[in-house]
């Protein structure tokens, strides 16, 4: 799913958090049921990453979707996966001392925990950092404390290779497909990821030579759009924000945000961090559990983000806000006021009143904005607050690593150069939520921007059982 790397700490005070005005009680928003809409589910878990290639991930996906889904397709593993008869065996990180005792790795695990305590106390030496902590973080085989797990091997038709992936996509979108206009699709794509070019991001499939790019996904997403299917996507990989950005641009351009939305576990410029014994970064491992509990991607993201202070998850809804802020900054830098309003006020008096009325009508209705703001607070911010127990020391570990001035381990160079310098911790999520509030409080928010936000919200907040907020189009 991801790598192991981290970034510089930014403190956010309680007063900043208080400004978010998170509701203390659940507000029951009116909902409506999509009529005659079936849910189809598609899970693709590649075979190049051992921390992804676990039966729990596939099982939890099925557990979350099975009560609502007409059909579930799950592809996993790769053609090069080591097989023992009908099983595939791999290594999984040991996360607790209790687990280490069971598998006879107590001594090695305790050594790591001692080094972690020294780091938190501020007196770890560079030798310990280089010999114990860095190798563990970078999954060097001799340092990583793992246990072996064996699971059922996929059948040839279940392998997550590009041949099977494309075949299943065609089965979903073809003329003979059971998926019809108005039906729903939930797709999950998981494995290692990378940026291959200026506008190209990839997620591995069966091996490091077999991958799917955001350009490949564009063709498949377009087929789903053309079919009139309401689709939700989840991309779990380093740099997976390249996929949500492509999805956002397609939905925005074609005015399909109500039918095409998604979440990625990282932005297009950042790697991701997997959960281990040093740092609790469990967005990926918790997401399907939270999806099962809350039944929609927006709430699952909110809870997973609160449980993980390291990774920078991103949704298409966040990208709507990002575009709004960029446009607003550009306008503020070049125009003293709204250019269209300035043009209207410069006209003859006889036409000003009429055109000003039209101009104001194009602004988002304050009542509509307030309703959507309340929905965002209820469906995202409140859930984030409920899930934010702040009971791990991940941020402190990252902060201490950022402060160390040890000679750089060759395998850890990028840790300092690209991650430790701008680690945001929980302030990343808090800043995101404040920006959403800023947009929805903007009295000059245009109707087009409002509708794009509303449609994205409705798509991400749509429950697996087909329920969605009543105000959704």
C-alpha positions in Angstrom: 0.0 0.0 0.0 2.7 2.4 1.0 6.2 3.1 2.2 7.5 4.2 5.5 8.4 7.9 5.8 7.4 10.9 7.8 7.5 14.7 8.0 7.9 18.0 10.2 5.5 18.8 13.1 3.1 21.8 13.1 1.3 22.4 16.3 -2.4 23.4 16.2 -3.8 24.8 19.4 -7.1 23.9 21.0 -8.3 27.4 20.1 -7.9 26.7 16.4 -9.8 23.4 16.8 -12.5 25.3 18.7 -13.0 27.7 15.7 -14.3 24.7 13.7 -17.6 24.7 15.7 -18.0 21.0 15.6 -21.5 20.0 16.7 -21.7 18.2 20.0 -24.9 16.3 19.1 -25.9 14.3 16.0 -28.2 16.2 13.7 -30.5 13.9 11.8 -30.6 15.2 8.3 -33.6 14.1 6.1 -32.6 11.4 3.7 -34.1 9.8 0.6 -33.8 6.4 -0.9 -32.5 5.9 -4.5 -35.2 3.8 -6.2 -34.4 0.7 -8.2 -30.7 1.2 -7.7 -28.4 -1.9 -7.2 -24.9 -1.8 -5.8 -22.0 -3.6 -7.5 -18.6 -3.8 -5.9 -15.1 -4.3 -7.3 -11.9 -4.7 -5.2 -8.4 -4.8 -6.8 -5.6 -5.6 -4.4 -2.2 -5.9 -6.1 0.5 -8.5 -5.3 3.7 -6.4 -5.1 3.2 -5.1 -1.5 3.2 -7.6 1.3 1.5 -5.2 3.7 -1.4 -4.9 1.2 -1.5 -8.5 0.2 -3.4 -9.7 3.2 -6.6 -11.7 3.5 -7.9 -9.3 6.1 -8.1 -6.5 3.5 -10.1 -8.6 1.0 -12.3 -10.0 3.8 -13.0 -6.6 5.3 -13.9 -5.2 1.9 -16.4 -8.0 1.5 -17.7 -7.6 5.0 -18.4 -3.9 4.4 -20.1 -4.3 1.0 -21.8 -7.7 1.2 -25.0 -6.6 3.0 -25.8 -4.1 0.3 -24.0 -5.4 -2.9 -25.7 -7.3 -5.7 -22.4 -8.7 -6.8 -18.8 -8.5 -5.4 -15.7 -9.1 -7.5 -12.4 -9.3 -5.6 -9.1 -9.6 -7.4 -5.9 -10.0 -5.4 -2.3 -11.2 -5.5 -0.1 -11.4 -8.6 1.2 -14.0 -11.0 4.6 -14.0 -9.3 3.2 -14.5 -5.8 5.0 -17.4 -3.9 2.6 -20.3 -3.8 2.7 -23.4 -1.6 0.2 -25.8 -3.1 -3.1 -23.9 -2.8 -1.7 -21.3 -0.3 0.2 -18.1 -0.5 2.5 -17.2 2.4 3.9 -13.8 3.2 5.2 -11.8 6.1 3.3 -9.2 8.2 4.7 -6.7 10.7 4.3 -7.5 14.4 2.6 -4.6 16.0 2.6 -5.4 19.8 4.7 -7.0 22.4 1.9 -9.6 23.1 2.0 -10.6 19.4 5.8 -10.7 19.5 5.7 -13.2 22.4 3.4 -15.5 20.5 5.8 -15.7 17.6 9.0 -15.8 19.5 10.2 -12.4 18.5 10.0 -10.7 22.0 13.7 -9.9 22.2 13.8 -8.1 18.9 10.6 -6.3 19.5 11.7 -5.1 22.9 14.9 -3.7 21.4 12.8 -1.7 19.0 10.5 -0.4 21.8 13.5 0.5 23.9 14.9 2.6 21.0 11.5 4.2 20.6 11.4 5.2 24.2 14.9 6.7 24.0 13.8 8.6 20.9 10.7 10.0 22.7 12.9 10.9 25.7 15.2 12.8 23.4 18.4 10.9 24.2 18.6 8.3 21.4 22.0 8.2 19.9 22.7 8.2 16.2 24.0 4.7 16.2 20.8 3.3 17.6 18.8 5.4 15.1 20.8 4.0 12.2 21.0 0.4 13.4 17.5 -0.1 14.9 15.0 2.5 13.9 15.9 3.5 10.3 16.2 -0.2 9.1 12.8 -1.0 10.7 11.1 2.0 9.1 12.6 1.1 5.7 11.6 -2.5 5.9 15.2 -3.9 5.7 14.7 -7.6 6.0 17.0 -8.3 8.9 15.5 -5.5 11.0 11.7 -5.9 10.4 10.0 -8.0 13.0 7.4 -10.0 11.1 5.3 -13.1 11.4 4.3 -15.5 8.5 0.8 -15.7 7.4 -0.6 -18.1 4.8 -3.9 -17.7 3.0 -5.8 -19.2 0.1 -4.2 -18.6 -3.2 -6.3 -16.8 -5.8 -7.5 -18.8 -8.7 -6.2 -17.7 -12.1 -9.3 -15.7 -12.7 -8.8 -13.9 -9.3 -5.3 -12.7 -9.9 -5.1 -8.9 -9.8 -3.3 -8.6 -13.1 -4.1 -6.1 -15.9 -5.7 -8.8 -18.0 -8.3 -9.7 -15.3 -8.8 -6.1 -14.3 -9.7 -5.0 -17.8 -11.9 -8.1 -18.3 -13.9 -7.3 -15.2 -14.2 -3.6 -16.2 -15.6 -4.7 -19.5 -18.0 -7.1 -17.8 -19.2 -4.1 -15.7 -19.5 -1.6 -18.5 -20.4 -3.8 -21.5 -23.7 -4.1 -23.3 -24.4 -7.4 -21.6 -23.5 -6.1 -18.1 -26.1 -6.4 -15.3 -25.1 -2.9 -14.3 -27.7 -0.5 -15.6 -28.2 3.3 -15.6 -28.9 4.5 -12.1 -27.1 1.6 -10.5 -24.2 2.2 -8.1 -20.5 1.0 -8.3 -18.0 1.0 -5.4 -14.4 0.3 -6.6 -11.3 -0.1 -4.4 -7.7 -0.1 -5.9 -4.9 -0.9 -3.5 -1.1 -1.5 -3.8 2.2 0.4 -4.2 2.0 3.6 -6.2 4.4 6.0 -7.9 4.5 9.0 -10.2 5.7 8.0 -13.6 5.5 11.4 -15.3 4.3 15.0 -15.0 0.7 13.9 -15.4 0.9 10.2 -14.9 0.5 8.2 -11.7 0.5 4.4 -11.4 -0.6 1.8 -9.0 1.0 -1.7 -9.3 -1.1 -4.8 -10.0 0.4 -8.3 -10.3 4.1 -7.2 -10.2 6.3 -4.2 -10.6 6.0 -4.4 -14.4 2.2 -4.6 -14.3 0.3 -1.5 -13.3 -2.7 0.7 -13.9 -2.3 4.4 -14.4 -4.6 7.3 -13.9 -4.7 7.6 -17.7 -5.9 4.0 -17.9 -8.5 4.7 -15.2 -9.7 7.7 -17.2 -10.9 5.4 -20.0 -12.6 3.0 -17.6 -14.2 5.8 -15.5 -15.5 7.3 -18.7 -17.3 4.1 -19.6 -19.0 4.1 -16.2 -20.0 7.7 -16.6 -21.4 7.0 -20.1 -23.5 4.2 -18.7 -25.1 6.6 -16.1 -23.8 4.7 -13.1 -23.3 6.4 -9.7 -19.7 5.5 -8.8 -17.5 5.8 -5.7 -13.8 5.1 -5.9 -11.1 4.4 -3.2 -7.4 4.6 -4.2 -4.9 3.3 -1.6 -1.3 3.8 -2.6 1.6 6.3 -2.4 0.9 9.3 -4.7 -2.7 8.0 -5.2 -3.9 11.6 -5.2 -3.0 11.6 -8.9 -6.1 9.3 -9.4 -8.5 11.5 -7.4 -7.3 14.6 -9.3 -8.0 12.9 -12.6 -11.4 11.8 -11.4 -12.2 15.3 -10.1 -11.3 17.0 -13.4 -13.4 14.5 -15.4 -16.4 14.9 -13.1 -16.1 18.7 -13.0 -15.7 19.1 -16.8 -18.6 16.8 -17.6 -20.8 18.0 -14.6 -20.8 14.4 -13.3 -19.7 15.1 -9.7 -23.0 13.6 -8.3 -22.1 10.3 -10.1 -18.3 10.2 -9.8 -16.3 10.9 -6.6 -13.5 9.3 -4.7 -10.9 9.2 -1.9 -7.2 8.6 -2.0 -5.0 7.8 1.0 -2.4 10.3 -0.1 -2.0 13.4 -2.3 -0.4 13.3 -5.7 2.9 14.5 -4.3 3.3 12.4 -1.2 4.1 8.9 -0.3 2.0 7.0 2.3 2.9 5.4 5.5 1.8 1.9 6.6 1.0 1.1 10.2 3.9 -0.4 12.2 5.2 -0.8 15.7 6.9 2.6 15.6 4.2 4.8 14.2 0.4 4.3 14.2 -0.7 5.4 10.8 -3.7 3.1 10.3 -5.8 5.0 7.7 -5.7 2.0 5.3 -6.2 -0.7 7.9 -9.1 1.1 9.4 -10.9 2.4 6.3 -12.9 -0.7 5.5 -13.9 -1.2 9.1 -15.1 2.4 9.2 -16.9 2.0 5.9 -18.8 -1.0 7.4 -19.7 1.0 10.5 -20.7 4.3 8.8 -21.8 2.9 5.5 -20.5 5.8 3.3 -17.0 6.9 2.1 -17.2 10.5 3.5 -17.7 9.3 7.1 -15.2 6.5 6.7 -12.6 9.0 5.6 -13.4 11.3 8.5 -12.9 8.6 11.1 -9.8 7.1 9.4 -8.2 10.5 9.1 -8.8 11.2 12.8 -7.2 7.8 13.7 -4.1 8.6 11.6 -2.1 11.7 12.2 0.6 10.9 9.6 -1.0 10.3 6.1 -2.6 13.0 4.0 -5.8 11.5 2.6 -7.6 13.5 -0.1 -11.1 13.4 -1.5 -12.6 14.9 -4.7 -14.6 17.2 -2.3 -11.3 18.5 -0.9 -10.2 19.3 -4.5 -13.3 21.3 -5.1 -12.3 23.5 -2.1 -8.7 23.6 -3.4 -9.9 24.9 -6.8 -12.2 27.5 -5.1 -9.3 28.8 -2.9 -7.0 29.1 -5.9 -9.6 31.0 -7.9 -10.3 33.3 -4.9 -6.6 34.0 -4.4 -6.2 34.8 -8.1 -9.2 37.1 -8.1 -8.0 38.9 -4.9 -4.6 39.4 -6.5 -5.9 40.9 -9.8 -9.3 42.4 -9.0 -10.4 44.9 -6.4 -13.8 43.3 -6.4 -15.8 40.7 -8.3 -15.1 41.5 -12.0 -18.6 40.8 -13.1 -20.1 43.0 -10.4 -17.7 45.8 -11.3 -18.7 45.6 -14.9 -22.4 45.8 -14.0 -22.0 48.8 -11.7 -20.2 50.6 -14.5 -23.2 50.5 -16.8 -26.0 53.0 -17.3 -28.4 53.3 -14.3 -31.3 51.9 -16.3 -29.8 48.5 -16.6 -27.9 48.3 -13.3 -30.8 47.2 -11.2 -32.0 44.5 -13.6 -28.5 43.0 -14.1 -27.6 43.3 -10.4 -30.7 41.2 -9.6 -29.6 38.6 -12.0 -26.0 38.7 -10.6 -27.3 38.2 -7.0 -29.5 35.3 -8.1 -26.4 33.5 -9.4 -24.9 33.5 -5.9 -25.6 30.4 -3.8 -28.7 30.8 -1.7 -27.7 31.5 2.0 -30.2 28.9 3.1 -28.8 26.3 0.8 -25.2 27.0 1.9 -26.3 26.8 5.6 -28.0 23.5 5.0 -24.9 22.1 3.3 -22.6 23.5 6.0 -24.7 21.7 8.6 -24.5 18.5 6.6 -20.7 18.7 6.3 -20.4 19.4 10.0 -22.6 16.5 10.8 -21.3 13.9 8.3 -17.6 14.7 8.5 -16.5 17.1 11.3 -18.5 15.5 14.1 -17.3 12.0 13.1 -13.7 13.2 13.0 -14.1 14.6 16.5 -15.7 11.4 17.8 -12.9 9.2 16.3 -10.0 11.5 17.4 -8.9 9.9 20.6 -5.3 11.2 20.2 -4.0 8.1 22.1 -0.9 7.4 20.1 2.5 9.0 20.0 3.0 9.0 16.3 3.3 12.7 16.1 6.0 12.8 18.8 8.0 10.1 17.1 7.9 12.1 13.9 8.8 15.3 15.6 11.8 13.7 17.4 13.0 12.2 14.1 12.8 15.7 12.5 14.9 17.1 15.2 17.7 14.6 15.0 20.9 15.8 13.3 22.5 12.4 12.7 24.5 11.6 9.5 21.9 10.5 7.0 21.5 6.9 6.4 21.6 6.4 2.5 18.2 4.8 2.5 16.7 7.6 4.7 17.9 10.6 2.6 14.4 11.2 1.2 13.0 11.0 4.7 14.6 14.3 5.6 14.6 15.9 2.1 11.0 15.3 1.3 9.0 14.5 4.4 10.3 15.6 7.7 10.6 19.2 6.6 6.8 19.7 6.1 5.1 17.2 8.4 1.7 18.7 9.4 0.2 16.0 11.7 -3.3 16.6 12.8 -3.1 20.2 11.5 -3.5 18.8 8.0 -7.0 17.6 8.7 -7.9 20.7 10.8 -6.8 23.0 8.0 -8.8 21.1 5.5 -12.0 21.4 7.6 -11.4 25.1 8.1 -11.1 25.6 4.4 -14.4 23.8 3.8 -16.1 26.1 6.3 -14.5 29.1 4.6 -16.0 28.1 1.3 -19.4 27.4 2.6 -19.5 30.7 4.6 -18.5 32.8 1.6 -21.4 35.1 0.9 -20.2 35.5 -2.7 -19.9 31.8 -3.4 -21.1 31.3 -7.0 -23.9 28.9 -7.8 -21.7 26.8 -10.1 -19.1 26.3 -7.3 -21.9 25.6 -4.8 -23.4 23.0 -7.0 -20.1 21.3 -7.6 -19.4 21.1 -3.9 -23.0 19.9 -3.2 -22.8 17.2 -5.8 -19.5 15.9 -4.6 -20.8 15.9 -1.0 -23.9 14.0 -2.1 -21.8 11.4 -3.9 -19.4 10.8 -1.1 -22.1 10.9 1.6 -24.3 8.4 -0.3 -24.7 5.3 1.9 -24.0 1.8 0.6 -27.7 1.0 1.0 -28.7 3.8 -1.4 -29.7 6.5 1.1 -28.5 10.0 0.5 -29.3 13.5 1.9 -32.7 14.8 0.8 -31.3 18.0 -0.6 -29.2 16.0 -3.2 -30.3 16.4 -6.8 
